[in-house]
Amino acid sequence: MASELKIFDGMIVIPPRLVDVILREEGQMAHLYVGDKKPQPDDFDILQEASLGELAEWIQRSVKTHQDADAVLAISVFIDKKREVFLRGENLDIGFALLSDVLWLEHQAMEKIPTRYVRSLTHRISTHSEQAIQSGTCFGSLDAFLQKQTDVSHCLQVAQTAWGPEFNIAFGQLCNILTEAGNLLTQKDATKKTAIRNILESLHHLNKSIPEVKNKSVQSQKRWRVLKEFDDSLLQLVQQELLLSASAQYSSQGLDYKSISQQAQALIGEVETRLREIVQLKYREIYGDSWAQHIQAKHPNMYNNWVHNMQRDEPVRTAYSESKQVNLLDYAYFDHLTELITSQWQAFREILDFGYSERNKAVFYDKMVQIAKVRNPLAHHRDVAENELLRARVLCTDILLALDRWGGM
C-alpha cells in the first residue's frame, strides 16, 4: 500500500492519518472472507467480524481493484474498531482525529458512490457526526480544543449537512464562534481577554437559543441534546481560560520577572515531588510490592529509561551519598507522571478533582501539558515568556490545591 492512497480516479486522497493507522495493521491477517461470504454494501456484520489486520488487507485490495466504495465502507468500519482501541486506552485525542478524518472521507465519497451504497454511507455519516460532536466535549482546556480546531470545524460542517435544515442556524453560529476562538491563538494578551468575553457572550446566546425538544422526533431530541452538551462544554472551557488569565494577571502584581520565574520553578518542583509520592502510594495500593514490575510490563520504554539513568548515576551516588536507598520514581520525567496517572485514572480521580466531573481527567492532562511547556525550558535555564510563567504558577496551584483537598498523605 502506498503512503498516499487515492480513490475515485484520484479525485479523493485518503487523509494521511487514516493511511498511517491502516498501514500499521496491514499484513497482520490476510483472510477477510468469513465462510466464503464476501461483504456486501449493506452487510456490515461480515466486516464487523473481521480483525483490524483483515480490514487493512481488504482496504488494500479494494483500492488496487478500484472498488472505491467498498474501500470507503471498509475504512469506516476499520476506524470504528480502531477508535474502540484508542478509547479503551483512553487516548481520546487520537480517536477524535481519526473520527474527523473518516467523516471528511465519507462526506467526500457520498457524491461519487453508486446509488446502492448511499443508504449505508448516510447512516454511518449520521452516526459518526453525532459521535464526533460528543467527543468534542472531552477537551480539558481551551488551548487543547483550539489545537483541534480544524478537526472540530470539519465535524461541524459535515454534521450540518447530515442533520438537515433544522440545525442550520445553530451550526452557523457555532462555526462563527469557532472562527473567533481560533483568532485567540495569535492575539496579544491586551486584546485577548476582551475577545474571550465576546466569545463567552456568543456561547450564552447560542445556549439560550437551543429549543426545547419535547415535541420533536427521538433523533432530533438526541441531536439537540448533543449540540447543547457541546455548547455547555465549550462554555466551561472559555470560562476556565478567562479565570486562568485573570488569576495569572492579578497574582503577579508587584513581582518582577526573576521572582515570577523562581516561584514558577518552585511550584513545578513541588507538583513533581507530590505527584511522585501519590503515584507510588496508589500503585502500591493496587499492585502491592510488584508495582514496579507492573510498570515494567505496561510501560517498558519508560521503565528502561529509569533503570538506565539510575545505573548511570550509581558511581556518583556510591561515592558521595551516605544513603544507599534509591526511589525508582525519582527518575520519572514529568510526562511519565502524567502517563502513569491517566492510565490508572480510576485510582486518582478522587484525588485530582477540579470540579469538572467526567472532564477532570482531560483537565488534569492539559494542565500537565501546559506546565511541561514551561518546566522543560526552565530546567535548561532558557528564558520563558512571563505570561507563560504566570499561567504555570496558577496551573500548579490548581493541582496542589486538589492534592491538599484530598489530604490523603
N, C-alpha and C positions, 0 to 999 in steps of 0.2 A: 504494500500500500504506500503510495507516495505521501510525502509530508503535507502536500496540498491536494485536497480532494475536490474535484469539480463534478457537478452533475447537471442534468438537463442541458446537454451540449455545451457545457462550460459556462452556462448563464448564472449558475449559483455555485459559489465557493463555500464549502462546509467550513464553519468557523474553526480556526486553529486549535482552540481549547478542546473542542469536541474531538478533532482528529487526534490530539495528543492522548486523551484518555482511551480512545479506541485502539490506538497503536500499542498501548501498554498491555492490552488484553489479547491482541491478535496472536493466533497460533497456540493459545492455551488449550483449546479443544477444537477439533476440525469437523465435527459432525453435528449439524443443526437438526437434521431431519429426525423427527420423533415417530417411530413406527412407519417409516417411509411416507409420512404425510408432509407435503410441502406447505408452508404457511401461505395463507390467502389474505387479501387486504382486510377482511373483516374478522379474521380468525386470529385473535391475539393470544388465545390460550396456548397455541404452539410456541409462539415467540416467548411468552411468559415462562414456559418451562425450560427454555434454553439458558445455558450459562452465559456469563459475560464473554468468555472466550468464543463460544459458539456464535453469539450475536456478532462479534467482531469479524469472524470469518464470513458470516452471511452478508454483512455490510460490504466487505471487500468484493465478494463475488457479484453482488448486485451492482456495484459501481462499475466493475470491469465489463459486465454484460449489458450495461446501460439500462438496467431495471431500476430506474431512478426513484420511482415512487416506493418500490419495495425497500430501497436503501433508506429513504426518509423515515418510513414507519419503523424499520429495524433500529435506526438510530434513536428514535423516540422511545422505544421500549428499552433499549440499551441504557439511555440516560436515566430513565425511571429506576432501573435496577442499580445503576452506579450511584445515584443520589441516595438510595437507601443505605448503601455502604458508607457514604460520607455522613449521613445523618446519624447512623449508629455510632460512628466515631465522633459525632457532634462537630464536624467540620462544616458548619453552615455556610461559610464564606464560599468555599469551592462549590458546594451544592447549589447555591444561588446563581453563581456564574454559569454553571452548566445549564441550569433551567432557563436562564436568559438566552443563551445561545441556541438551545433546541427550540425555544419559542420563535426566535427570529427565523430559524431554518424552516420550521413548519409553516410559518406565515408566508415566507417567500415561495415555498413549494405549492401552496394552495392554488395559485394561479396557473400552475403548469401540470398538475397531476391529472390523470384520466378521471372521468366522472365517477367511476366505481370506487375510487378511493376517498372521495370527498367526505362522505359521512364519517368514516373512521378518523380522518385527519381533523375534521371540525370538532369532534368530541375531544380529541387529545389537546387541541389548542385551547378549548374551553377549560379543561381540567388543569392544564399547565399554567394558564394565566391566573387562575384562582390560587394555585399553589405558590406562584411567584409573588403575588401581592401579599399573601400570608407570610411568606419568607421575608418580605421587606419589613416586617415588624420586629425582626430579631437582631437588629443592629444595636450596638452598645453605646455608640456616640455619634454625634452629627458628623464628625470627621470620618469615621468608618463608613457612614451612609454615603457621604459625598464622594468617597473613593470609588463607590459602585454606582455613581450617578448615571453613567451611560447604560449600564445593565438595567437599572431601575426604569429609565426612560423607555428602553426597548420594550420591557414588560408592560408598562402602562399603555404604550401605543398599540401593541398587539391586543391587549385586553379591551381597549376602547373599540377596536374593530370587531372583536369577537362577541362582546357583551351587548352590543346594539345601542340605538339612539337614546334609550332611557338614561344612559350613563354619560352621554357626551359632555354635558356641561361640567359635571364633577371632574371628569378626566381632563378636560381643558384647563380647569382651574388648577388641578394638581400639577399638570405639565408646566404651567406658568410659574408656580411656586418652586418647582424643581430647578427651573432656569435661574430664578432669583437666588436660590440656595447655592447653585453651582458657582455663582459670581463671588460668593464668600471666600472661595479658595484664593482669590487674587486681590481681595480688598485689604486696605490698610486698617489697622486697629481703630483709628479715629472714626471711620465710617462704618465699620463692621457691626458695631453694636446697634446702630440705627437700622441697618439692613436686617439684622436678626429680629428686631422688634416688628418691622414691617412684615416679615415672613410669618411671625407668630400671629399677627393680626389677620393675615390672609388665611391661615390654617383654622383659626377660630371661626372665621366667616364661613369657610367650607364646612366645618363641623356642624354648624347650625343649619346649613342649607341641605344637609343629607336628610332625605324624607323619612317619615315613619313608614315602616314596611309591613304593617299588619295586613293590609288588603292586597298585597302583591303575591305573585307566584312563589313557590318554595325556592326555586332557583334564584329569582330576583331578590328575595329576602336574604338569602345566603350571601349574594354578591354585595348587597348594600352593607351587610354586617362586616364583610371582609374589607370593604373600602373604608368604613368608619374606623375599624381597628388600625388600618394603615395610617389614617389621618391622626388618630389618637397617639400612635407610636411616634410619628414624626413630630407632633406637638411636644411630646416628652423630650425628644432629642434636642429640639430647638430651645426648650426651657432649660435643659441641662447646660447647653452651651452658653446661654445668657447668664446663668448663675455662675458658671465657671469663669467667664470673662470678668464679671463683676467682682467675684471673690479675689481673682488674681490682681485686679487693679487696686481694690481697696486695702488688701493686705500688704501692699508694697509701699504705701505712703511713708515717706521719711527714710527709706532704705536706699543705699547706693548699690551699684551693680555687684561689688565684691560681697557685700552682706547677703544679697539675694542668692548669689551663686553658692556661698558657703551654707546657707540654710537649706537650699535645694539638695546639695550634696549630702548633708547630714540626714535629711528626711529620707532620701533614697536609700541610704545605708541602713537606716532603721527599718524601713519596709523590707529590705532584703533579709536582714537578720531575723525579723519576726516571722516572715513567711517561711524561712528555712525551718524555724522551730515548729511552726504549725504543720508543715509538710511531714516532718519526722514524726510528730505526735500522731497525726491521723493515719499515716501509712503504717505505723507500728500498731495502731488500734485495729486496722483492717487485716494486716498480713503477719502480725506478730514479729518474731525475731527474723523472719525471712523477708522483711520488707525490701531490703536492698536487692535480694535475689529477684524479687518481682520486678523491680525497676530494670534490672539487668535483662530480664526476659522480654519486657514490654518496650523498653527504650534502650536497646543495646548501644546505639551510637552515643547517646548521652552518657550512659554508664561507663563505656570505654574511655570517653573523654575525661571523665572524673579520675578514673584509675590511672590513666597516662599522666595527668597533671600531678596527682598525688605521688606517684613514683618519681617524677621529675624533681619534686620538692623534698624527697626523702633525705638526701645527703645534708641539705641545709638544716632541715628540721632536727636531724640527729645531732648535728654539730652545735647548734645554737639554742635549741629549745629543751627545757627541762621536762616538759610534758611529752609523753610518748603517745597519748591518745589522739586519734585523728577522727574527725567527723566527716564522713564522705560527702555530706550535703554542703560542706564549706566550699566544695569545688563546683557546686551547681551555679550555672550562669543565670542571669535574670530571666531570660526566655525559657530556661529549663524549669524554673519555679512556676511560670505561667502554664507550661505544658503539663507538669505534674498535677497541678491543682485542677485545671479544666478537664483533664482526662479522668478524674475521680470527683467530679463536681458534687455528687450526692453527699460526699463526706464533708464538703466545705461550704455547702450552700447556706447553712445556718450561720456560719462564721462571717462570710463575706456578703452580708445583706445590706444592699444600698437602697432598699425601699422600692425596687422595681419588679418584684415578684419573679415572673418567668424570664425577664430580661437581665437579671442580676449577673448571670454567667457572662453574657456578652458585654455588660457594663464593666465587669472586672477585667475581662480580657483587653478591652480597648483602653482602659486606664493604664494597664501594664505596658501596652504597646506604645502609648504616648509618653509614659515615663522613660521607657527604654531609649526613645529618640533623644532624650536629654542625658540619661545616665551614661551611655556609651561614649559620647564626646567628652563629657566631664571627666570620666575615668582616664582619658588620654590627654587631659589638660588642653582641650580645644575650646575655643570660645563658643558660647551658645547664646542665641538671641534672648534678650531679657524677658520678653513676653513668654517664651517657651519655658524659661526657668520658673516664672511666676505660675504658669499653668501646672508645671510638675509639682511645685510646692502644694498646690491645692489638691491635686490628684493623690499625692502621697498622704496628705492629711485625711482625705476621704477613706483610704484603705486603713490607716492607723486607727481612725475613729471606729470603723467597723470592727476591727480586732478588739478595741477597748470595750465596745458594747457587748461583744461576746464574752470577754473576760474569762475564758477557759484556761488561761495559763498564768 
